[in-house]
């Protein structure tokens, strides 16, 4: 069972921001912005590529509710999902990062496997 499924099942505590029957939003333990919230479906889905589009309809509405609840709907925010190894996904359970609470910088760096050191 993945760490996010354990959080959903109550086996691992979290700092919940918002929750409904299908989705859970909680503060990231290692924030990359003043506000950094993880948003997950309670049903295990490995990654964005495998998500049912119908689930995304509900998840979109839920993410908008999280933004309103935190005030990020007014100030602005960034949504990120990493898909697969090369996309930077570390936990194989669909999740979105909602980042905000200040001006966010953008770093376009990547590792080039073809570049010699």
MMTF fields as JSON, N, C-alpha, C and O atoms, coordinates in Angstrom:
{
  "mmtfVersion": "1.0.0",
  "mmtfProducer": "UNKNOWN",
  "numBonds": 467,
  "numAtoms": 468,
  "numGroups": 117,
  "numChains": 1,
  "numModels": 1,
  "chainsPerModel": [1],
  "groupsPerChain": [117],
  "chainIdList": ["A"],
  "bondAtomList": [4, 2, 8, 6, 12, 10, 16, 14, 20, 18, 24, 22, 28, 26, 32, 30, 36, 34, 40, 38, 44, 42, 48, 46, 52, 50, 56, 54, 60, 58, 64, 62, 68, 66, 72, 70, 76, 74, 80, 78, 84, 82, 88, 86, 92, 90, 96, 94, 100, 98, 104, 102, 108, 106, 112, 110, 116, 114, 120, 118, 124, 122, 128, 126, 132, 130, 136, 134, 140, 138, 144, 142, 148, 146, 152, 150, 156, 154, 160, 158, 164, 162, 168, 166, 172, 170, 176, 174, 180, 178, 184, 182, 188, 186, 192, 190, 196, 194, 200, 198, 204, 202, 208, 206, 212, 210, 216, 214, 220, 218, 224, 222, 228, 226, 232, 230, 236, 234, 240, 238, 244, 242, 248, 246, 252, 250, 256, 254, 260, 258, 264, 262, 268, 266, 272, 270, 276, 274, 280, 278, 284, 282, 288, 286, 292, 290, 296, 294, 300, 298, 304, 302, 308, 306, 312, 310, 316, 314, 320, 318, 324, 322, 328, 326, 332, 330, 336, 334, 340, 338, 344, 342, 348, 346, 352, 350, 356, 354, 360, 358, 364, 362, 368, 366, 372, 370, 376, 374, 380, 378, 384, 382, 388, 386, 392, 390, 396, 394, 400, 398, 404, 402, 408, 406, 412, 410, 416, 414, 420, 418, 424, 422, 428, 426, 432, 430, 436, 434, 440, 438, 444, 442, 448, 446, 452, 450, 456, 454, 460, 458, 464, 462],
  "bondOrderList": [1, 1, 1, 1, 1, 1, 1, 1, 1, 1, 1, 1, 1, 1, 1, 1, 1, 1, 1, 1, 1, 1, 1, 1, 1, 1, 1, 1, 1, 1, 1, 1, 1, 1, 1, 1, 1, 1, 1, 1, 1, 1, 1, 1, 1, 1, 1, 1, 1, 1, 1, 1, 1, 1, 1, 1, 1, 1, 1, 1, 1, 1, 1, 1, 1, 1, 1, 1, 1, 1, 1, 1, 1, 1, 1, 1, 1, 1, 1, 1, 1, 1, 1, 1, 1, 1, 1, 1, 1, 1, 1, 1, 1, 1, 1, 1, 1, 1, 1, 1, 1, 1, 1, 1, 1, 1, 1, 1, 1, 1, 1, 1, 1, 1, 1, 1],
  "groupList": [{"groupName": "UNK", "atomNameList": ["N", "CA", "C", "O"], "elementList": ["N", "C", "C", "O"], "formalChargeList": [0, 0, 0, 0], "bondAtomList": [1, 0, 2, 1, 3, 2], "bondOrderList": [1, 1, 2], "singleLetterCode": "X", "chemCompType": "L-PEPTIDE LINKING"}],
  "groupTypeList": [0, 0, 0, 0, 0, 0, 0, 0, 0, 0, 0, 0, 0, 0, 0, 0, 0, 0, 0, 0, 0, 0, 0, 0, 0, 0, 0, 0, 0, 0, 0, 0, 0, 0, 0, 0, 0, 0, 0, 0, 0, 0, 0, 0, 0, 0, 0, 0, 0, 0, 0, 0, 0, 0, 0, 0, 0, 0, 0, 0, 0, 0, 0, 0, 0, 0, 0, 0, 0, 0, 0, 0, 0, 0, 0, 0, 0, 0, 0, 0, 0, 0, 0, 0, 0, 0, 0, 0, 0, 0, 0, 0, 0, 0, 0, 0, 0, 0, 0, 0, 0, 0, 0, 0, 0, 0, 0, 0, 0, 0, 0, 0, 0, 0, 0, 0, 0],
  "groupIdList": [1, 2, 3, 4, 5, 6, 7, 8, 9, 10, 11, 12, 13, 14, 15, 16, 17, 18, 19, 20, 21, 22, 23, 24, 25, 26, 27, 28, 29, 30, 31, 32, 33, 34, 35, 36, 37, 38, 39, 40, 41, 42, 43, 44, 45, 46, 47, 48, 49, 50, 51, 52, 53, 54, 55, 56, 57, 58, 59, 60, 61, 62, 63, 64, 65, 66, 67, 68, 69, 70, 71, 72, 73, 74, 75, 76, 77, 78, 79, 80, 81, 82, 83, 84, 85, 86, 87, 88, 89, 90, 91, 92, 93, 94, 95, 96, 97, 98, 99, 100, 101, 102, 103, 104, 105, 106, 107, 108, 109, 110, 111, 112, 113, 114, 115, 116, 117],
  "secStructList": [7, 7, 2, 2, 2, 2, 2, 2, 6, 6, 1, 1, 7, 7, 7, 3, 3, 3, 3, 7, 1, 1, 3, 3, 3, 3, 3, 7, 6, 6, 7, 1, 1, 1, 3, 3, 3, 3, 3, 3, 3, 1, 1, 7, 7, 7, 7, 4, 4, 4, 7, 7, 2, 2, 2, 2, 2, 2, 2, 2, 2, 2, 2, 2, 2, 2, 2, 2, 2, 2, 6, 2, 2, 2, 2, 7, 3, 3, 3, 3, 7, 7, 7, 1, 6, 6, 6, 6, 7, 7, 1, 1, 1, 7, 3, 3, 3, 3, 3, 3, 1, 1, 7, 7, 7, 7, 7, 7, 7, 7, 7, 7, 6, 6, 1, 7, 7],
  "xCoordList": [0.855, 0.0, 0.899, 1.862, 0.596, 1.419, 1.15, 0.155, 2.056, 1.962, 0.67, 0.081, 0.23, -0.998, -2.226, -3.168, -2.226, -3.33, -3.352, -4.424, -2.177, -2.099, -2.631, -3.271, -2.376, -2.925, -4.446, -5.144, -4.957, -6.412, -7.045, -8.123, -6.381, -6.915, -6.73, -7.17, -6.087, -5.89, -4.716, -4.56, -3.889, -2.734, -1.576, -0.736, -1.533, -0.51, -1.241, -2.106, -0.898, -1.587, -1.193, -0.143, -2.06, -1.784, -2.434, -3.269, -2.052, -2.629, -3.644, -3.322, -4.879, -5.92, -6.338, -6.548, -6.454, -6.963, -8.436, -9.253, -8.761, -10.124, -10.295, -9.34, -11.527, -11.793, -13.253, -14.129, -13.503, -14.862, -14.825, -13.814, -15.865, -15.916, -14.881, -14.454, -14.477, -13.619, -12.183, -11.297, -11.94, -10.635, -10.174, -10.975, -8.854, -8.243, -7.163, -6.378, -7.134, -6.092, -5.424, -6.097, -4.091, -3.351, -2.032, -1.531, -1.482, -0.228, 0.934, 1.033, 1.814, 3.015, 3.984, 4.137, 4.633, 5.609, 6.871, 7.564, 7.173, 8.38, 7.987, 8.226, 7.388, 6.835, 7.883, 9.0, 7.478, 8.307, 7.8, 8.324, 6.794, 6.209, 5.563, 5.366, 5.23, 4.57, 3.317, 3.042, 2.566, 1.441, 1.716, 1.871, 1.777, 2.042, 1.125, 1.333, 0.108, -0.923, -0.875, -0.747, -0.978, -1.095, -2.562, -3.277, -3.013, -4.412, -4.429, -3.814, -5.153, -5.149, -6.574, -7.459, -6.783, -8.034, -7.9, -6.811, -8.992, -8.956, -8.826, -8.257, -9.348, -9.193, -7.804, -7.406, -7.072, -5.719, -5.744, -6.386, -5.029, -4.753, -3.263, -2.777, -2.528, -1.075, -0.591, 0.307, -1.186, -0.665, -1.734, -2.789, -1.433, -2.368, -2.713, -3.847, -1.735, -1.96, -3.026, -3.666, -3.222, -4.161, -5.479, -6.328, -5.661, -6.863, -8.063, -7.938, -9.205, -10.463, -10.856, -10.904, -11.135, -11.518, -12.694, -12.769, -13.604, -14.733, -14.256, -14.825, -13.213, -12.659, -12.089, -12.205, -11.473, -10.872, -11.924, -11.634, -13.131, -14.209, -14.431, -14.479, -14.564, -14.755, -13.532, -13.648, -12.359, -11.126, -10.903, -10.399, -11.277, -11.149, -12.0, -11.519, -13.243, -14.121, -13.548, -13.599, -13.004, -12.422, -11.213, -11.07, -10.347, -9.173, -9.594, -8.958, -10.649, -11.148, -11.665, -11.491, -12.292, -12.748, -11.558, -11.606, -10.499, -9.286, -8.71, -8.318, -8.657, -8.136, -8.969, -8.415, -10.282, -11.152, -10.961, -10.905, -10.861, -10.718, -9.43, -9.388, -8.39, -7.093, -6.86, -5.855, -7.777, -7.614, -6.742, -6.498, -6.269, -5.405, -6.171, -5.571, -7.501, -8.305, -8.192, -8.393, -7.877, -7.758, -6.321, -6.095, -5.351, -3.958, -3.252, -2.296, -3.703, -3.09, -2.334, -1.907, -2.18, -1.506, -1.039, -1.417, -0.211, 0.274, -0.16, -0.057, -0.645, -0.965, 0.061, 0.339, 0.622, 1.616, 1.263, 0.909, 1.355, 1.336, 2.496, 2.705, 3.235, 4.353, 3.858, 3.177, 4.204, 3.7, 4.873, 5.589, 5.058, 6.108, 7.487, 7.688, 8.431, 9.798, 10.444, 10.95, 10.43, 11.067, 10.321, 10.898, 9.058, 8.287, 8.496, 7.966, 9.27, 9.585, 8.638, 8.689, 7.767, 6.824, 7.575, 8.242, 7.464, 8.146, 7.206, 7.627, 5.951, 4.947, 3.946, 3.315, 3.804, 2.942, 1.478, 0.864, 0.961, -0.457, -0.724, -0.052, -1.682, -1.982, -2.07, -2.781, -1.356, -1.439, -1.056, -0.231, -1.678, -1.386, -0.786, -1.18, 0.16, 0.741, 0.08, 0.114, -0.52, -1.051, -0.089, 0.043, 0.576, 1.584, 1.116, 0.572, 1.329, 0.952, 1.437, 2.331, 0.828, 1.194, 2.311, 2.827, 2.701, 3.76, 4.083, 3.613, 4.884, 5.307, 6.162, 7.194, 5.747, 6.445, 7.404, 7.053, 8.617, 9.608, 9.44, 8.792, 10.013, 9.927, 11.339, 12.103, 11.686, 12.999, 12.826, 12.143, 13.431, 13.266, 14.394, 14.617, 15.097, 16.215, 15.74, 14.64, 16.574, 16.328, 17.664, 18.676, 17.65, 18.853, 18.879, 17.896, 19.999, 20.149, 20.979, 22.192, 20.33, 21.07, 22.118, 22.97, 22.051, 22.974, 24.175, 25.131, 24.109, 25.192, 26.331, 26.111, 27.547, 28.694, 29.191, 29.115, 29.689, 30.139, 31.587, 32.157],
  "yCoordList": [-1.184, 0.0, 1.245, 1.311, 2.217, 3.417, 4.358, 4.22, 5.307, 6.229, 7.059, 7.337, 7.452, 8.245, 7.407, 7.917, 6.133, 5.25, 5.08, 5.013, 5.01, 4.919, 6.198, 6.132, 7.343, 8.606, 8.585, 8.94, 8.177, 8.092, 7.161, 7.452, 6.041, 5.06, 5.468, 4.749, 6.609, 7.071, 6.418, 6.595, 5.669, 5.013, 5.984, 5.758, 7.056, 8.087, 9.421, 9.75, 10.193, 11.478, 12.495, 12.386, 13.475, 14.56, 15.828, 15.791, 16.935, 18.232, 18.575, 19.253, 18.091, 18.217, 19.666, 20.414, 20.043, 21.362, 21.246, 22.091, 20.187, 19.997, 18.526, 17.855, 18.036, 16.626, 16.448, 17.145, 15.511, 15.053, 13.541, 12.92, 12.944, 11.484, 10.926, 9.779, 11.73, 11.226, 11.745, 11.109, 12.895, 13.545, 14.065, 14.28, 14.261, 14.756, 15.77, 15.547, 16.879, 17.894, 18.117, 18.286, 18.115, 18.288, 18.999, 18.998, 19.606, 20.337, 19.385, 18.332, 19.766, 18.994, 19.122, 20.206, 18.03, 18.059, 18.833, 19.331, 18.935, 19.619, 20.694, 20.532, 21.785, 22.79, 23.475, 23.762, 23.722, 24.437, 25.861, 26.579, 26.264, 27.603, 27.881, 26.954, 29.146, 29.452, 28.612, 28.22, 28.342, 27.412, 26.302, 26.556, 25.067, 23.907, 22.791, 22.186, 22.532, 21.558, 20.415, 20.642, 19.188, 18.016, 17.65, 17.633, 17.357, 17.011, 15.643, 15.442, 14.696, 13.321, 12.766, 13.188, 11.816, 11.063, 10.013, 9.49, 9.711, 8.67, 7.287, 6.376, 7.138, 5.883, 5.89, 6.885, 4.797, 4.74, 4.733, 3.893, 5.691, 5.775, 6.057, 6.984, 5.281, 5.416, 6.793, 7.368, 7.32, 8.563, 9.234, 8.662, 10.438, 11.207, 10.491, 10.558, 9.814, 9.121, 8.034, 7.68, 7.504, 6.41, 6.846, 6.002, 8.133, 8.598, 8.592, 8.904, 8.237, 8.293, 9.768, 10.48, 10.237, 11.635, 12.056, 13.21, 11.133, 11.463, 11.808, 12.687, 11.119, 11.436, 12.852, 13.574, 13.247, 14.581, 15.681, 16.787, 15.396, 16.392, 16.734, 17.904, 15.702, 15.924, 16.506, 17.339, 16.073, 16.561, 18.036, 18.79, 18.442, 19.852, 20.723, 21.735, 20.347, 21.11, 21.127, 22.153, 19.999, 19.917, 20.853, 21.554, 20.863, 21.743, 23.212, 24.02, 23.559, 24.928, 25.276, 26.406, 24.323, 24.539, 24.762, 25.625, 23.983, 24.146, 25.54, 26.198, 25.99, 27.33, 28.398, 29.341, 28.26, 29.224, 29.175, 30.216, 27.985, 27.808, 28.439, 28.925, 28.433, 28.972, 30.413, 31.02, 30.965, 32.321, 32.386, 33.472, 31.248, 31.246, 31.548, 31.907, 31.406, 31.752, 33.24, 33.645, 34.043, 35.494, 35.893, 36.705, 35.319, 35.724, 34.989, 35.512, 33.79, 32.999, 31.8, 31.782, 30.809, 29.574, 28.811, 29.113, 27.818, 26.928, 25.512, 25.091, 24.781, 23.36, 22.556, 22.844, 21.54, 20.694, 19.242, 18.875, 18.417, 16.981, 16.412, 16.765, 15.537, 14.868, 13.504, 12.804, 13.131, 11.876, 10.988, 11.291, 9.901, 8.945, 9.385, 10.51, 8.462, 8.667, 9.922, 10.765, 10.047, 11.206, 12.506, 13.589, 12.408, 13.585, 13.997, 15.016, 13.205, 13.552, 12.97, 13.358, 12.04, 11.461, 10.536, 9.597, 10.804, 10.006, 9.042, 7.961, 9.409, 8.551, 8.171, 9.037, 6.878, 6.398, 6.338, 5.274, 7.505, 7.728, 9.131, 10.082, 9.266, 10.56, 11.63, 11.464, 12.716, 13.847, 15.133, 15.148, 16.187, 17.524, 18.334, 18.194, 19.173, 20.125, 21.469, 21.945, 22.085, 23.434, 24.346, 24.256, 25.222, 26.108, 27.551, 27.975, 28.298, 29.707, 30.409, 29.933, 31.549, 32.312, 33.3, 33.877, 33.514, 34.455, 34.312, 33.386, 35.226, 35.195, 33.956, 33.781, 33.106, 31.855, 32.029, 32.607, 31.525, 31.553, 30.314, 29.353, 30.326, 29.182, 28.785, 29.615, 27.531, 27.015, 25.966, 24.962, 26.198, 25.295, 24.271, 23.719, 24.013, 23.079, 21.648, 21.281, 20.861, 19.432, 18.717, 19.323, 17.437, 16.638, 16.14, 15.582, 16.34, 15.881, 14.602, 14.65, 13.449, 12.185, 12.048, 11.16, 12.919, 12.846, 13.782, 13.718, 14.641, 15.602, 14.909, 14.257, 15.055, 14.447, 15.394, 16.616, 14.802, 15.602, 15.975, 16.646],
  "zCoordList": [0.0, 0.0, 0.0, 0.765, -0.84, -0.944, 0.238, 0.95, 0.423, 1.552, 1.509, 2.554, 0.317, 0.238, 0.587, 1.194, 0.213, 0.607, 2.123, 2.725, 2.74, 4.203, 4.857, 5.906, 4.258, 4.769, 4.653, 5.603, 3.509, 3.299, 4.328, 4.848, 4.625, 5.572, 7.033, 7.93, 7.288, 8.654, 9.368, 10.576, 8.65, 9.254, 9.484, 10.355, 8.71, 8.833, 8.99, 8.179, 10.029, 10.218, 9.146, 8.511, 8.968, 8.024, 8.536, 9.44, 7.958, 8.296, 7.204, 6.229, 7.388, 6.376, 6.17, 7.126, 4.905, 4.515, 4.131, 4.496, 3.391, 2.902, 2.542, 2.151, 2.679, 2.409, 2.03, 2.542, 1.133, 0.864, 0.687, 1.015, 0.191, 0.069, -0.906, -0.768, -1.887, -2.961, -2.953, -3.524, -2.314, -2.415, -1.06, -0.15, -0.949, 0.272, -0.099, -1.021, 0.628, 0.45, 1.798, 2.815, 1.797, 3.048, 2.773, 1.648, 3.82, 3.687, 3.438, 4.068, 2.511, 2.214, 3.39, 3.955, 3.754, 4.855, 4.503, 5.39, 3.213, 2.752, 1.737, 0.541, 2.207, 1.29, 0.421, 0.852, -0.81, -1.781, -2.007, -2.858, -1.255, -1.338, 0.021, 0.806, 0.31, 1.591, 1.843, 2.977, 0.784, 0.864, -0.14, -1.335, 0.355, -0.509, -0.044, 1.008, -0.851, -0.512, -1.524, -2.727, -1.023, -1.88, -1.99, -0.988, -3.194, -3.445, -4.117, -5.165, -3.49, -3.978, -4.066, -3.323, -4.982, -4.929, -3.826, -3.591, -3.162, -2.132, -2.76, -2.158, -3.953, -4.695, -5.331, -5.938, -5.198, -5.747, -7.277, -7.907, -7.844, -9.277, -9.363, -8.715, -10.146, -10.191, -10.639, -10.025, -11.71, -12.271, -13.147, -13.421, -13.564, -14.379, -15.685, -16.158, -16.253, -17.524, -17.402, -18.392, -16.196, -15.978, -15.338, -15.05, -15.113, -14.429, -15.377, -16.561, -14.841, -15.576, -15.715, -14.712, -16.922, -17.086, -16.201, -15.78, -15.918, -15.044, -13.633, -12.985, -13.153, -11.843, -11.843, -10.852, -12.958, -13.047, -12.986, -12.529, -13.436, -13.334, -11.859, -11.482, -11.04, -9.609, -8.938, -8.039, -9.368, -8.761, -9.085, -8.252, -10.289, -10.666, -9.749, -9.237, -9.54, -8.64, -7.223, -6.545, -6.775, -5.442, -5.32, -4.319, -6.334, -6.299, -6.262, -5.586, -6.975, -6.936, -5.532, -5.076, -4.851, -3.479, -2.54, -1.664, -2.728, -1.907, -2.112, -1.149, -3.357, -3.64, -2.937, -2.372, -2.967, -2.288, -0.783, -0.129, -0.235, 1.209, 1.733, 2.864, 0.92, 1.333, 0.886, 1.256, 0.095, -0.429, -1.663, -2.187, -2.138, -3.314, -4.591, -5.604, -4.554, -5.727, -6.045, -7.19, -5.059, -5.252, -5.595, -6.492, -4.877, -5.061, -6.188, -6.76, -6.515, -7.573, -7.031, -5.876, -7.877, -7.47, -8.694, -9.826, -8.437, -9.485, -9.139, -7.987, -10.13, -9.969, -10.755, -11.919, -10.098, -10.742, -10.486, -9.366, -11.51, -11.32, -12.12, -13.281, -11.488, -12.148, -12.596, -11.847, -13.821, -14.383, -14.794, -15.748, -14.071, -14.398, -13.942, -13.485, -14.082, -13.61, -14.201, -13.461, -15.519, -16.151, -15.862, -15.968, -15.502, -15.132, -13.683, -13.239, -12.946, -11.566, -10.532, -9.365, -10.936, -9.98, -9.031, -9.467, -7.721, -6.704, -6.004, -5.594, -5.859, -5.233, -6.31, -6.916, -6.547, -7.613, -7.157, -7.089, -6.854, -6.541, -7.072, -6.673, -7.951, -8.551, -7.478, -6.487, -7.67, -6.745, -7.465, -8.379, -7.022, -7.523, -6.394, -5.237, -6.732, -5.803, -6.084, -7.219, -5.075, -5.193, -4.429, -3.208, -5.179, -4.61, -4.701, -5.721, -3.634, -3.644, -2.393, -1.692, -2.132, -0.945, -1.183, -0.226, -2.417, -2.77, -4.239, -4.901, -4.746, -6.154, -6.396, -5.749, -7.31, -7.585, -8.75, -9.778, -8.578, -9.638, -10.502, -10.088, -11.688, -12.59, -12.989, -13.482, -12.782, -13.116, -14.211, -14.014, -15.338, -16.486, -16.598, -17.675, -15.518, -15.58, -15.769, -15.354, -16.393, -16.542, -16.684, -17.038, -16.404, -16.585, -18.023, -18.51, -18.698, -20.075, -20.074, -19.869, -20.303, -20.251, -21.373, -21.324, -22.368, -23.504, -23.348, -24.121, -22.348, -22.134, -21.39, -20.369, -21.91, -21.232, -20.136, -20.26, -19.084, -17.927, -18.098, -17.238]
}
